Amino acid sequence: MKKLSLILIFASLLGAGVVQECFEGAKMQAPNLRFEFNAQGGVATDLATGLKWMRCPLGQDYDKTSSSCKAKSNFLDAYAYKNFEDALKEVKTLNANGGYEGITSWRLPNAKEIFSLIESSCIKPALNARVFPIDYIDDEHMTKEIFFFWTSTPIFMEDTGMILVFASQSGSVTSYAADEGTGFGALLVSD
């Protein structure tokens, strides 16, 4: 497949002006028409699966005016979940404090659910950038090319304590120790 020239998604669409690479002639797996947005704009319902998704990871807020995600105070707030348990606690706190945009049943997605979002015709990110306008900001600790999200899927190999994490830039998964300090984000889902 011939690579299409870089498609620039301007700041009005993606707060950080991310450059997304898509491939010419490839069928879109997660096209815009597959998603419906709530009135506030921060929740996308996947019409193929019925799942509701936060359009921005925890630590970022959806800004309806610019149709983009904005970090609450600084870049590392989006990576406040030093390990898997921290991410779970933050989700529990969010739900206990009224949830987000009227939904109080948010949770970490399993690997199959987050894989359903992959836009295989694009990378950097391998998500539909209009539906998930995540603010990929360069920082000395993380770069645009590395933005991982926790899933709820454990690796069952002799009690390894490993959890699958999703790399949104490439659309791949890898395992990571649940109790080690990291900077992984949390992109939440609800049934």
C-alpha positions, 0 to 999 in steps of 0.5 A, a space after each residue: 500500500 502506498 503511504 499517503 502524504 502526511 495528513 496534518 490534523 491542525 490545532 483546531 482539530 487536535 490541540 497539539 497539532 498531531 501529524 497522523 499518517 494514513 495509508 492511501 486506499 486502506 479501508 477505514 476500520 473506525 470511520 467517523 460515522 461509526 461514532 455518535 457524540 453526546 451533547 457535551 461532546 466528551 463521550 463517544 458511543 461506538 455504534 458497532 459495539 454499543 460501548 461509550 468511550 471517554 474521548 480524552 484520557 483521565 488527566 485531560 478534559 474535552 474542550 468542545 470549542 476547539 474539539 480537542 483534549 486539553 491537559 488539566 494543568 500539565 502534561 504529566 497529569 495525563 500520566 498520573 497513574 503510576 501503576 495499575 492500582 493507581 489507575 483503578 483507584 482513580 476510576 473508582 474515585 471518578 465514579 464515586 464523585 458523580 462520574 463524567 458527563 452523567 455516567 458513573 459506570 466508567 472502567 478500564 477497557 479490556 484488550 478486546 474492547 480497546 482493540 475495537 478502536 484501532 484505526 488500522 489505516 493510520 498510525 501516530 495515532 492508530 485511533 480515529 483522531 477526530 473521535 479521540 483528539 488526545 493531546 499528544 504533547 512532547 515532554 522530557 518524560 514522554 514523547 508523542 510516539 509513546 502514549 500507552 493506556 492501561 487495559 484491565 486484561 491480565 497476563 495469566 502466566 504463573 502469577 506474573 502480575 503483568 497487565 496488557 497495555 495499549 500503545 495508541 500511536 502504533 495500535 499494538 499491545 505489550 505487557 507491563 508489570 502492574 505494580 511498577 511505576 510508569 506513566 501510563 494513561 487511562 482511556 475509559 469505557 462504559 457499557 
